[in-house]
Amino acid sequence: MENSPVISMTGLIGPTIMLVFAIGFIWVWCVDRRHLHSAILAIACALFGLALLSQVLQWPAGIGPNALFSGFLYTLAVVLASVGILRRAGKRLGFAFGVLLIAAIMISLWYFAYVQPNLLARIYVQNFGYGAILLLVALRILPSRNTGRADHVLFWVLLAFALHFFPRTLLTAKRSLPTLAMAPGDSLFWQTLQLSLSVMGAALALTVLATILTDVMKELRQDRDLDGLTGVLNRRGFEETADRHLKSRRRAPLALIVCDLDHFKQINDTLGHHVGDAALKAFGNMLRKCARSSDIVGRIGGEEFALLLPHTDLAGARDLAERLRSALSSNTHSIHQRDVRLSASFGVALKNADDNLATLLMRADRLLYDAKQAGRDQIVSDPAPPSYGSDAGAVPSSPAPST
């Protein structure tokens, strides 16, 4: 009993850590309200910390009341943490299923606290129950090869946290249960429980928080680099992405298409800016649908767009430009209940060995200007592609599916 005050003080470490993480999740949610799962995880951390505190302070007093109160807080925290982690992955736990899990665990705790008192059974119910719930969540967020590194780290940390409930409980529960002659904090089981929950719970909370912060930073970069009207990259996003691509692709053929809606000022002046905006949006959608996943599409001016086409020769780039030109000019587009005729001019340039993005854009812009001078609704390209040797033969001539 003489060590109980010390143990009680060390027992406050876990609740304090959980409170800090709760504040961190709330801060993320306040910064970006789109991440509702961050608020849910904040509540889960706070409840988990309160459950730890309830057991450390033995409040409410009495075996039964304390077991049910702390058990309810633990169970609700685990279920809410599961909801938050699944929501971040775009999945749902299901309200009815969550209520059923809480009810099943609480009824079991009540039974083994009042009907047939059994401390070991209550320990098994909680630890095996929580481990099973979190294991199910880990399996549901199993990452694929295409998911980011943060998702892989989250999966493995969550899996380790879920699995640790089973060996820890089996190895310590039967051997060192607290008795009436000792304070609960004096038992090996209790000390192991507090240590594992504090350390591994903090590791899981830190991993989830880092993953959400990674999501926030990625979304902020996307918001910064995307054109809000058309959904393609803005000029800054296009230039940064294209420049990185050019520097990593030394020998493979690479083409650039620069295109511009014809008579766009006339559309704005005669039909209104709302029709002009809708025309830009429709053209941007067409470019995105026609592009491959490896292509880079951006709006680099008012009505000017660019497509960077990796592993594409001049014939393939011209073919894509022609399909875009034909699809745009041969159809009447219904915009705001108006039938609008649209057309575009295209400049197509193939990257030379000494080209950087600036020189490639400059040459494509000159070709676009020539297309405008030739009467618009035209395609003007480099006269002849440079030789790429053996690498050029492996490149497909058509860069994208037809619209």
C-alpha positions in Angstrom: 0.0 0.0 0.0 2.9 2.4 0.6 3.6 2.7 -3.1 0.0 3.5 -4.0 0.5 7.3 -4.1 3.5 6.9 -6.5 1.5 4.5 -8.6 -1.4 6.9 -8.7 0.8 9.7 -9.9 2.3 7.6 -12.6 -1.2 6.4 -13.5 -2.0 10.0 -14.4 0.5 9.9 -17.3 -1.9 7.9 -19.6 -4.9 10.2 -19.1 -2.8 13.3 -19.7 -1.3 11.9 -22.9 -4.8 11.1 -24.2 -6.0 14.6 -23.3 -3.1 16.1 -25.3 -4.0 14.0 -28.3 -7.7 15.0 -27.9 -6.6 18.7 -28.1 -4.5 17.9 -31.2 -7.5 16.3 -33.0 -9.8 19.1 -32.1 -7.2 21.6 -33.4 -7.1 19.8 -36.7 -10.9 19.8 -36.9 -11.0 23.6 -36.2 -8.5 24.2 -39.0 -10.4 22.1 -41.5 -14.0 21.3 -40.7 -14.2 18.8 -43.6 -12.4 16.3 -41.4 -15.3 15.3 -39.1 -13.5 12.1 -38.2 -10.9 14.3 -36.4 -13.5 15.6 -34.0 -14.8 12.0 -33.5 -11.3 10.9 -32.7 -10.8 13.8 -30.2 -13.9 12.6 -28.3 -12.6 9.0 -28.4 -9.2 10.1 -26.9 -10.9 12.2 -24.2 -13.2 9.3 -23.2 -10.3 6.9 -23.2 -8.3 9.2 -20.9 -11.3 9.6 -18.6 -11.7 5.8 -18.4 -8.0 5.5 -17.4 -8.5 8.3 -14.8 -11.6 6.6 -13.4 -9.7 3.4 -12.7 -6.7 5.2 -11.3 -8.8 7.3 -8.9 -11.2 4.4 -8.3 -14.2 6.7 -8.9 -17.0 6.0 -8.6 -16.2 3.9 -5.5 -17.1 0.2 -5.4 -16.2 -2.7 -7.7 -19.5 -2.8 -9.6 -20.0 0.9 -10.2 -16.4 1.5 -11.2 -16.4 -1.5 -13.5 -19.5 -0.3 -15.4 -18.6 3.4 -15.5 -15.0 2.9 -16.7 -16.1 0.0 -18.9 -18.7 2.2 -20.6 -16.1 5.0 -21.2 -13.6 2.5 -22.6 -16.1 0.8 -24.9 -17.5 4.1 -26.2 -14.0 5.3 -26.8 -13.0 2.2 -28.8 -16.2 2.3 -30.9 -15.8 6.1 -31.6 -12.1 5.5 -32.5 -13.2 2.8 -34.9 -15.8 5.1 -36.4 -13.2 7.9 -36.9 -10.6 5.7 -38.4 -13.1 4.1 -40.8 -14.6 7.5 -41.8 -11.1 8.7 -42.7 -10.8 5.7 -45.1 -14.3 6.5 -46.6 -16.0 3.6 -44.8 -18.7 3.3 -42.2 -19.1 1.2 -39.1 -22.9 1.5 -39.0 -24.9 3.1 -36.2 -26.8 -0.1 -35.3 -23.7 -2.2 -35.3 -21.9 0.3 -33.0 -24.9 0.3 -30.6 -25.0 -3.5 -30.6 -21.2 -3.7 -29.8 -21.6 -1.3 -26.9 -24.7 -3.1 -25.6 -23.1 -6.6 -25.8 -20.0 -5.5 -23.9 -21.9 -3.6 -21.2 -24.4 -6.4 -20.6 -21.5 -8.8 -20.2 -19.8 -6.4 -17.7 -23.0 -6.0 -15.7 -23.5 -9.7 -15.6 -20.0 -10.5 -14.3 -20.1 -7.6 -11.9 -23.5 -8.2 -10.2 -25.1 -11.5 -11.3 -22.0 -13.7 -11.2 -19.1 -11.5 -10.0 -15.9 -12.6 -11.8 -13.1 -10.1 -12.3 -11.2 -12.4 -14.7 -14.3 -12.7 -16.9 -14.7 -8.9 -17.0 -11.1 -8.6 -18.1 -11.5 -11.1 -20.9 -14.7 -9.4 -22.1 -13.1 -6.0 -22.3 -9.7 -6.9 -23.6 -10.8 -9.6 -26.1 -13.8 -7.5 -27.2 -11.7 -4.3 -27.8 -9.0 -6.3 -29.6 -11.6 -8.0 -31.9 -13.2 -4.6 -32.7 -10.0 -2.9 -33.6 -8.8 -6.0 -35.5 -11.9 -5.8 -37.6 -11.3 -2.1 -38.3 -7.7 -2.8 -39.3 -8.7 -5.5 -41.8 -11.3 -3.1 -43.3 -8.7 -0.4 -43.9 -6.2 -2.9 -45.4 -4.1 -0.7 -47.8 -3.6 -1.6 -51.4 -0.4 -1.0 -53.4 -1.7 2.3 -54.6 -2.3 3.8 -51.2 0.1 6.2 -49.6 2.8 5.4 -47.1 0.8 7.0 -44.2 -2.1 4.5 -44.8 0.4 1.5 -44.6 1.9 2.8 -41.3 -1.6 3.4 -39.9 -2.7 -0.2 -40.8 0.3 -1.8 -39.1 0.2 0.3 -36.0 -3.5 -0.3 -35.6 -3.0 -4.0 -36.3 -0.3 -4.2 -33.6 -2.5 -2.3 -31.1 -5.5 -4.6 -31.8 -3.4 -7.8 -31.5 -1.6 -6.8 -28.3 -4.8 -7.1 -26.2 -4.7 -10.9 -26.6 -1.2 -12.0 -25.5 -1.0 -9.3 -22.8 -4.2 -10.4 -21.2 -3.5 -14.1 -21.4 0.0 -13.7 -20.0 -0.8 -11.4 -17.1 -4.5 -11.7 -16.1 -4.5 -15.1 -14.4 -1.1 -14.7 -12.7 -1.4 -11.3 -11.1 -5.0 -10.2 -10.5 -5.4 -7.6 -7.7 -6.7 -9.0 -4.5 -8.6 -7.3 -1.7 -5.3 -7.2 0.3 -3.6 -5.0 -2.2 -4.3 -1.8 -4.0 -5.3 -2.4 -7.6 -2.3 -0.5 -8.9 0.1 -2.8 -7.1 -0.7 -5.8 -9.3 1.4 -6.7 -12.3 -1.7 -7.0 -14.5 -2.7 -3.4 -13.7 0.8 -2.0 -14.2 1.2 -3.9 -17.5 -2.3 -2.7 -18.6 -1.5 0.9 -17.9 1.9 0.8 -19.5 0.6 -0.9 -22.7 -2.5 1.3 -23.1 -0.4 4.4 -22.5 2.4 3.5 -24.8 0.6 1.7 -27.6 -2.5 4.0 -27.3 -0.3 7.0 -27.7 1.5 5.4 -30.6 -1.8 4.8 -32.4 -3.2 8.3 -31.6 0.1 9.8 -32.9 -0.1 7.7 -36.1 -3.7 8.6 -36.7 -3.0 12.3 -36.1 0.0 12.3 -38.4 -2.1 10.6 -41.1 -4.8 13.2 -40.8 -2.3 16.0 -40.9 -0.9 14.4 -44.1 -4.4 14.4 -45.6 -4.8 18.1 -44.6 -1.5 19.1 -46.2 -2.3 17.1 -49.4 -5.7 18.8 -49.6 -4.2 22.2 -49.1 -1.7 21.6 -51.9 -4.5 20.5 -54.1 -6.6 23.6 -53.3 -3.5 25.7 -54.0 -2.7 24.0 -57.3 -6.2 23.3 -58.7 -8.2 25.8 -60.8 -11.5 26.2 -59.0 -13.6 26.6 -62.1 -12.4 23.8 -64.4 -11.0 21.3 -62.0 -7.6 21.0 -63.8 -4.3 22.3 -62.4 -3.8 26.1 -62.4 -0.7 27.6 -63.9 1.4 27.2 -60.8 0.3 23.6 -60.2 0.8 22.7 -63.9 4.3 24.3 -64.1 5.5 22.7 -60.9 4.1 19.2 -61.8 5.3 19.4 -65.4 8.7 20.7 -64.5 9.3 17.8 -62.1 8.2 15.4 -64.8 10.5 16.9 -67.4 13.5 16.6 -65.1 12.8 12.9 -64.4 12.2 12.0 -68.1 15.4 12.5 -70.0 15.1 10.3 -73.1 11.5 9.2 -73.6 9.5 11.2 -76.1 7.2 13.9 -74.6 4.8 16.2 -76.2 3.0 19.4 -75.2 -0.3 20.6 -76.5 -1.3 24.2 -75.8 -4.9 25.1 -76.8 -7.1 28.1 -76.6 -10.9 28.6 -77.0 -11.6 30.7 -80.1 -13.5 34.0 -79.9 -13.8 33.6 -76.1 -14.1 37.4 -75.6 -17.0 37.5 -78.0 -18.7 34.7 -76.0 -18.3 36.7 -72.8 -19.4 40.0 -74.4 -22.5 38.6 -76.2 -23.7 35.8 -74.0 -22.4 36.8 -70.6 -19.5 35.8 -68.3 -21.6 33.0 -66.8 -21.8 31.3 -70.2 -18.1 31.9 -70.7 -17.3 30.3 -67.4 -19.6 27.3 -68.2 -17.8 27.0 -71.6 -14.4 26.9 -69.9 -15.7 24.3 -67.4 -17.0 22.1 -70.2 -13.7 22.4 -72.1 -11.7 21.5 -69.0 -13.9 18.5 -68.4 -13.3 17.4 -72.0 -9.6 17.6 -71.5 -9.6 15.7 -68.3 -11.7 12.9 -69.7 -9.6 12.6 -72.8 -6.3 12.6 -70.8 -4.6 9.5 -69.5 -3.8 9.2 -65.8 -0.1 10.0 -66.6 -0.9 13.1 -68.6 -0.8 16.5 -66.9 -3.6 19.0 -67.7 -3.7 22.6 -66.6 -5.3 25.9 -67.3 -2.4 28.3 -67.9 -4.3 31.4 -68.9 -7.8 32.9 -69.1 -9.0 30.5 -71.9 -5.7 28.8 -72.5 -5.0 25.2 -71.5 -2.0 22.9 -71.7 -1.6 19.1 -71.8 1.8 17.5 -71.1 1.9 14.0 -72.7 4.6 11.7 -71.4 5.8 8.8 -73.7 4.0 10.4 -76.6 5.4 11.1 -80.1 4.3 14.0 -82.4 1.8 11.8 -84.3 0.1 10.7 -81.1 -0.1 14.3 -79.8 -1.5 15.5 -83.1 -4.1 12.7 -83.1 -5.3 13.7 -79.6 -5.4 17.4 -80.6 -7.5 16.5 -83.7 -10.0 14.4 -81.7 -10.4 17.3 -79.2 -10.7 19.9 -82.0 -13.3 17.8 -83.9 -15.3 16.8 -80.8 -15.5 20.5 -79.8 -16.3 22.1 -83.1 -18.6 19.5 -84.7 -21.1 19.6 -81.8 -23.5 22.2 -80.5 -23.1 22.6 -76.7 -26.0 23.3 -74.5 -24.9 25.8 -71.9 -27.4 27.5 -69.5 -30.2 26.6 -71.9 -28.4 28.1 -74.8 -27.0 26.3 -77.9 -23.3 27.5 -78.1 -20.9 26.7 -80.9 -17.3 26.3 -79.6 -14.0 25.8 -81.3 -10.4 25.8 -80.2 -6.9 26.2 -81.8 -4.0 24.0 -80.9 -0.2 24.2 -80.9 1.7 20.9 -80.6 5.4 20.8 -79.7 7.7 17.8 -79.1 10.4 18.1 -76.5 13.9 18.5 -77.8 16.9 17.2 -75.9 17.8 20.6 -74.7 14.2 21.8 -73.9 13.1 22.8 -70.5 9.5 23.6 -69.6 9.8 27.3 -70.4 11.3 26.8 -73.9 8.8 24.0 -74.6 5.8 26.2 -73.6 7.3 29.1 -75.6 7.5 27.0 -78.8 4.0 25.6 -78.3 2.6 29.1 -77.7 4.2 30.2 -81.0 2.5 27.3 -82.8 -0.8 28.1 -81.2 -0.4 31.7 -82.4 0.2 30.4 -85.9 -3.0 28.3 -85.7 -4.9 31.4 -84.7 -3.4 33.4 -87.6 -4.3 30.5 -90.0 -8.0 31.1 -89.3 -8.6 29.4 -85.9 -10.1 25.9 -85.3 -6.7 24.7 -86.5 -3.8 22.5 -85.3 -0.2 23.6 -86.0 2.7 21.4 -84.8 6.4 21.1 -85.0 7.5 20.2 -88.6 9.3 17.0 -87.8 10.2 15.1 -84.6 13.8 14.6 -83.5 15.2 11.1 -83.5 15.1 9.2 -80.2 16.8 6.1 -81.4 15.7 2.8 -80.0 13.5 4.3 -77.3 11.0 5.9 -79.8 9.9 2.7 -81.3 8.3 1.5 -78.0 6.1 4.6 -77.7 2.4 4.2 -78.7 1.3 6.8 -81.3 -2.1 7.5 -79.6 -1.9 8.9 -76.1 -5.5 8.6 -75.0 -8.8 7.0 -75.7 -11.3 8.7 -77.9 -13.9 10.9 -76.4 
